[in-house]
Amino acid sequence: MIEFEKKTLSNGLRVIVHPDPTSEIAALNLVYDVGARDEDPKRTGFAHLFEHLMFGGSANIPEFDRPLQEVGGENNAFTTNDITNYYMTLPAANLETGFWLESDRMLNLAFSEKSLEVQRQVVIEEFKQRYLNQPYGDLWMLLRPLIYKQHPYRWPTIGQEVRHIEEATMADVKEFFHLHYRPNRAVLSVVGKVEPNHVFELAEKWFGPIPADTHYQRQLAQEPEQKAYRRQEVEREVPVNSFHLAFHMGGRNEENYQTVDLISDLLGRGKSSRLYPLVREKQLFSQVGAFVSGSLDPGVLMVSGKLQAGVAFDDAEKAVWDVLHELSTQGPNDEELEKVINKVESSLVFAEINGLNKAMNLGSFELHGDAGDINHEIEKYRQVSKANIQQQATQVLRRENASSLWYKAL
């Protein structure tokens, strides 16, 4: 049980505090309700660009990192299709420095042509290095538009194409900032040797004067039900062939999410999983696994693997479908279901040992529902039955719900 206190400021900023008297280090996490799904299809990559721009200095703090380093802190950030998350750790005694830094860039981000150009070049170089010039780097740039035809999940966080970042103007950047980087679209969570009332006072002092914004109303294109199997084949200069099979599933907050997550574990988590005999016994794959995307809107259950030399894609895919069919028709046995639930429980408990992880998870649960849900997550997995597994496997693991990518080595 993670105990916490919560307060919402008049401008809509939600503040969550979990006191941990055993840690002299405080974790401060600020998560914004904006990701790649909120971008204009003609101007993608902006959420990720802003992750970089937010470190370019604000009106009163030209260098974001220096004051934090001077008090013994460090920071970073990440962007997904759903959120943008900024986090830092610093001595609890210097907590106010973190509030000062984060509030100033929320209110007074420095919009300079120099900063925009520097970060634009950083993002363009990252785009080229990680997605265009790296083996398998374009994998999700191929998979996303294959899986999604309408929903903005059809492009990755880096953007749909380099041109969108190259052509970003200062007016575009300012518009995006003022729509999304507002206190009513954020959650601030603090974990460490802190007093809740003191944290709330700091939040009021540093964030309270920042005005809210009520102009943005999220209206995303909904993905229609997939009614036919899709397949794409590409050839690239990569070491070995890789195979990817994607199935539409519900979003992170939907009732059956935990059930489908366990299906992915039954299929591909560890050497006792259903797919592993395709590696160990049939030697069709050198490695194979399964996972879920965990996205807020309807997401994906993915089966991925690297083929052994000389193995035909047809044979590899047929073997995977045989495994999926067996799980759908027979369901799991008691022992394997208990085993994967125990693994999930262990992972969730272990993740909460770290203060920064706690801060991130509290912020994420609050942003997308209620921070209190963090204390019921394990229970939701424990309640999944064999019948639930078989029912959802039958519903999700259908051929007409599948998209297959054959990624061939030249």
C-alpha positions in Angstrom: 0.0 0.0 0.0 1.4 3.4 -1.1 0.1 6.1 1.2 -0.1 9.6 -0.3 -1.8 13.0 0.1 -3.2 14.9 -2.8 -4.3 18.5 -3.5 -5.5 20.3 -6.5 -4.6 23.9 -6.9 -7.1 26.5 -8.2 -5.4 26.5 -11.6 -6.0 22.7 -11.9 -2.5 21.4 -11.1 -2.8 18.2 -9.2 -0.1 17.7 -6.5 0.6 14.3 -5.0 3.0 13.6 -2.0 4.3 10.3 -0.7 6.5 10.9 2.3 9.4 8.5 2.7 11.4 9.3 5.8 14.0 6.7 4.9 15.3 8.6 1.9 17.2 11.9 2.0 16.8 12.1 -1.8 13.5 13.5 -3.1 12.1 12.6 -6.5 10.0 15.2 -8.3 8.0 14.2 -11.3 6.0 16.5 -13.6 3.9 14.7 -16.2 2.0 16.5 -18.9 -1.1 15.2 -20.6 0.4 15.6 -24.0 2.0 13.1 -26.4 2.4 12.4 -30.0 -1.3 11.5 -30.3 -2.1 15.2 -29.7 -0.2 16.4 -32.8 -1.5 17.7 -36.1 -0.9 14.9 -38.7 0.9 17.6 -40.8 3.1 18.7 -38.0 4.2 15.5 -36.1 7.1 15.1 -33.7 6.2 18.3 -31.7 5.7 16.6 -28.4 9.2 15.1 -28.6 10.7 18.3 -29.9 9.3 20.0 -26.8 10.9 17.5 -24.6 14.2 18.9 -25.8 13.1 22.6 -25.9 12.1 22.5 -22.3 15.8 22.1 -21.4 16.8 25.2 -23.4 16.2 27.6 -20.6 13.4 29.9 -19.4 13.0 33.6 -19.0 14.7 33.7 -15.5 16.9 30.6 -15.8 19.1 30.6 -19.0 20.6 27.1 -18.2 18.2 24.6 -16.7 20.7 22.0 -15.6 23.3 24.2 -13.9 21.2 25.3 -10.8 20.1 21.7 -10.3 23.6 20.3 -10.5 24.8 22.9 -8.0 22.5 21.5 -5.4 23.4 17.9 -6.2 20.5 17.0 -8.4 20.0 15.5 -11.8 17.1 15.3 -14.3 15.8 13.9 -17.5 12.6 13.4 -19.5 10.8 11.1 -22.0 8.0 11.4 -24.5 5.4 8.7 -25.5 2.4 8.8 -27.7 0.3 9.6 -24.6 2.4 11.7 -22.2 5.5 13.9 -21.8 7.3 13.2 -18.5 9.9 15.4 -16.8 11.7 14.1 -13.7 14.5 14.9 -11.3 16.1 13.7 -8.1 17.8 16.0 -5.6 18.5 16.2 -1.9 15.2 16.6 -0.1 16.6 19.7 1.7 16.9 21.4 -1.7 13.5 20.5 -2.9 12.5 24.1 -3.5 15.1 24.4 -6.3 13.1 21.8 -8.2 9.9 23.7 -7.8 11.6 26.9 -9.0 13.0 25.3 -12.1 9.9 23.5 -13.2 7.5 26.3 -12.6 9.6 28.9 -14.4 9.8 26.9 -17.6 6.0 26.1 -17.4 5.3 29.8 -17.2 8.2 31.5 -19.0 9.9 29.1 -21.4 12.5 31.0 -23.4 11.4 31.0 -27.1 14.5 31.9 -29.0 15.3 31.2 -32.6 18.7 29.9 -31.5 17.3 27.4 -29.0 14.7 26.2 -31.5 17.4 25.7 -34.2 19.7 23.9 -31.8 17.0 21.5 -30.6 15.6 21.1 -34.1 19.0 19.8 -35.3 19.3 17.5 -32.3 16.0 15.9 -33.0 16.7 15.6 -36.7 20.0 13.9 -36.0 18.3 11.6 -33.5 15.6 10.8 -36.2 18.3 9.9 -38.7 20.6 7.9 -36.3 18.0 5.9 -34.4 15.2 5.5 -37.0 16.8 5.7 -40.5 20.4 4.6 -40.2 20.2 1.8 -37.6 19.3 -1.8 -38.2 15.5 -2.3 -37.6 15.3 1.4 -36.7 12.3 2.0 -39.0 10.4 -1.0 -37.5 7.7 1.1 -35.7 7.6 3.6 -38.6 6.4 0.6 -40.7 4.2 -1.1 -38.0 2.3 1.9 -36.8 0.7 2.9 -40.1 0.1 -0.8 -40.9 -1.8 -1.3 -37.6 -3.5 2.1 -37.3 -5.3 3.8 -40.3 -7.1 6.6 -38.5 -5.9 7.1 -34.9 -2.8 9.3 -34.4 -0.9 6.3 -33.0 -0.2 5.7 -36.6 3.1 7.7 -36.3 5.9 7.3 -33.7 6.9 9.9 -31.1 9.9 11.0 -33.2 7.4 12.1 -35.9 6.1 10.8 -39.2 8.9 12.4 -41.3 11.9 14.6 -40.8 10.3 17.4 -42.8 7.7 18.1 -40.1 10.5 19.1 -37.7 12.6 20.8 -40.4 9.7 23.1 -41.2 8.5 23.8 -37.7 8.2 27.6 -37.2 8.4 29.7 -34.0 4.6 30.3 -34.3 3.9 26.6 -34.5 6.1 25.9 -31.4 4.5 28.7 -29.3 1.0 27.5 -30.2 1.8 23.9 -29.2 3.3 25.1 -25.9 0.4 27.3 -24.9 -2.1 24.6 -25.7 -0.5 21.8 -23.7 2.0 23.0 -21.1 -0.5 24.3 -18.7 -1.0 23.4 -15.0 -4.5 22.0 -15.5 -2.9 19.5 -17.9 -0.2 18.3 -15.5 0.4 16.3 -12.4 3.2 17.0 -10.0 4.3 14.1 -7.7 6.9 14.3 -5.0 8.4 11.3 -3.1 11.1 11.4 -0.3 11.8 12.9 3.1 9.2 15.6 2.8 6.2 17.0 4.7 3.0 17.1 2.6 1.9 20.5 3.8 5.4 21.9 3.0 5.1 20.5 -0.5 1.6 21.9 -1.0 2.9 25.3 0.2 5.8 25.2 -2.4 3.3 24.1 -5.1 1.1 27.1 -4.3 4.0 29.5 -4.1 5.7 28.5 -7.4 2.8 27.1 -9.5 -0.3 28.7 -8.1 0.1 32.0 -10.1 0.4 30.2 -13.5 -2.9 30.5 -15.3 -4.8 27.5 -16.6 -5.9 27.0 -20.2 -9.3 25.6 -21.2 -9.0 25.9 -25.0 -7.8 22.5 -25.8 -10.4 19.7 -26.1 -9.0 16.4 -27.1 -10.8 15.0 -30.1 -8.9 12.1 -31.6 -9.9 10.1 -34.7 -11.1 6.7 -33.5 -9.6 3.6 -35.1 -12.3 1.5 -36.8 -12.5 -2.2 -36.2 -10.0 -4.1 -38.3 -11.9 -6.7 -40.4 -9.2 -8.3 -42.5 -5.7 -9.6 -42.1 -3.0 -7.3 -43.2 0.6 -8.1 -44.2 3.5 -6.0 -45.3 6.9 -7.3 -46.6 10.1 -5.1 -46.6 13.7 -5.7 -47.3 16.5 -4.0 -45.4 20.2 -4.4 -44.8 19.9 -6.1 -41.4 21.6 -9.2 -39.9 18.6 -11.6 -39.8 15.0 -11.8 -40.8 12.5 -10.6 -38.2 8.8 -11.3 -37.8 6.1 -9.2 -36.2 2.4 -9.9 -35.6 0.2 -7.2 -34.1 -3.3 -7.5 -32.6 -5.6 -4.7 -31.6 -6.6 -4.7 -28.0 -8.2 -2.3 -25.4 -6.5 0.7 -23.8 -4.7 0.9 -20.5 -7.8 1.8 -18.5 -10.2 -0.7 -20.1 -11.6 -3.6 -18.1 -9.8 -6.4 -19.9 -6.4 -4.8 -20.1 -4.8 -6.9 -17.3 -6.2 -10.1 -18.9 -4.6 -9.3 -22.3 -1.4 -8.3 -20.6 -1.3 -11.8 -19.0 -2.0 -13.4 -22.3 1.2 -11.7 -23.6 3.1 -13.1 -20.6 1.7 -16.6 -21.2 2.8 -16.4 -24.8 6.2 -14.8 -24.5 7.6 -14.2 -21.0 10.5 -16.5 -20.2 11.5 -20.0 -21.0 8.3 -21.6 -19.8 6.2 -19.5 -22.1 4.0 -20.9 -24.9 6.2 -19.5 -27.7 9.6 -20.6 -26.3 9.4 -24.1 -27.8 9.7 -22.4 -31.2 13.2 -21.5 -30.1 14.3 -24.5 -28.1 12.6 -27.4 -29.8 11.6 -26.4 -33.3 14.4 -24.0 -33.8 12.4 -21.7 -36.0 13.4 -18.6 -34.1 16.6 -17.5 -32.3 14.4 -15.4 -30.0 10.7 -14.7 -29.8 8.5 -12.9 -27.3 5.2 -11.1 -26.8 4.2 -7.8 -25.1 1.5 -5.2 -25.0 2.0 -1.5 -25.8 0.3 -0.3 -22.6 -1.2 2.7 -24.4 -4.1 4.7 -23.1 -6.2 4.5 -26.2 -6.8 1.0 -27.8 -3.4 -0.5 -28.1 -1.5 -3.5 -29.4 -0.5 -7.0 -28.4 2.6 -7.8 -30.3 4.4 -11.1 -31.1 8.0 -10.5 -32.3 10.9 -12.7 -33.1 14.1 -13.2 -35.0 14.1 -16.1 -37.5 16.8 -18.7 -37.6 18.8 -18.8 -40.9 17.0 -20.6 -43.6 13.6 -20.6 -42.0 10.8 -19.4 -44.3 8.4 -16.7 -43.1 5.4 -18.9 -43.9 6.6 -21.7 -41.7 7.5 -19.3 -38.8 4.1 -17.5 -38.9 2.2 -20.8 -39.2 4.0 -22.1 -36.1 3.1 -18.9 -34.2 -0.6 -19.2 -35.2 -0.6 -22.8 -34.0 0.5 -21.6 -30.5 -2.1 -18.8 -30.5 -4.9 -21.2 -31.6 -4.0 -23.6 -28.8 -4.2 -20.9 -26.1 -7.5 -19.6 -27.6 -9.2 -23.1 -27.7 -7.8 -24.7 -24.5 -6.8 -21.8 -22.3 -4.0 -21.9 -19.7 -3.6 -24.4 -16.9 -3.7 -23.4 -13.3 0.1 -23.6 -12.8 1.1 -21.4 -15.7 -1.5 -18.8 -15.0 -0.4 -18.6 -11.3 3.2 -18.4 -12.4 2.7 -15.4 -14.7 0.5 -13.6 -12.1 3.2 -14.1 -9.5 5.8 -12.6 -12.0 3.6 -9.6 -12.5 3.1 -9.1 -8.8 6.9 -9.4 -8.2 7.6 -6.8 -10.9 5.0 -4.4 -9.5 6.3 -4.7 -6.0 9.9 -4.4 -7.0 9.2 -1.3 -9.1 7.9 0.5 -6.0 11.2 0.2 -4.1 12.7 3.1 -6.0 11.4 6.5 -5.1 11.5 7.9 -8.6 9.5 5.0 -9.9 6.9 5.7 -7.2 6.7 9.3 -8.2 6.3 8.5 -11.9 3.7 5.8 -11.2 1.6 8.0 -8.9 1.7 10.8 -11.5 0.7 8.5 -14.3 -2.2 6.9 -12.4 -3.5 10.3 -11.4 -3.2 11.8 -14.8 -5.2 9.0 -16.3 -7.7 8.3 -13.6 -6.9 8.3 -9.9 -3.6 7.9 -8.1 -5.3 5.5 -5.7 -5.6 3.0 -8.5 -1.9 2.2 -8.0 -2.9 0.3 -4.9 -5.4 -1.9 -6.7 -3.3 -2.9 -9.7 -2.0 -6.2 -8.3 -5.6 -7.1 -7.2 -6.8 -6.7 -10.8 -4.2 -9.2 -12.1 -5.1 -11.7 -9.3 -8.7 -11.6 -10.3 -8.1 -12.8 -13.8 -9.3 -16.3 -14.3 -8.6 -19.1 -16.9 -12.0 -18.4 -18.4 -11.1 -14.7 -18.8 -7.9 -15.6 -20.5 -9.5 -18.0 -23.0 -12.4 -15.5 -23.7 -10.0 -12.6 -24.4 -7.6 -14.8 -26.4 -10.5 -15.9 -28.6 -11.5 -12.2 -29.0 -8.1 -10.7 -29.6 -6.0 -13.4 -31.3 -8.1 -13.5 -34.5 -6.6 -13.5 -38.0 -8.9 -10.6 -39.1 -7.6 -8.6 -36.1 -3.9 -9.2 -37.1 -1.3 -7.2 -39.0 1.9 -9.0 -39.9 5.2 -7.5 -40.9 7.9 -9.6 -42.6 11.1 -7.7 -42.2 13.6 -9.4 -44.6 17.3 -9.3 -44.5 18.9 -8.4 -47.9 
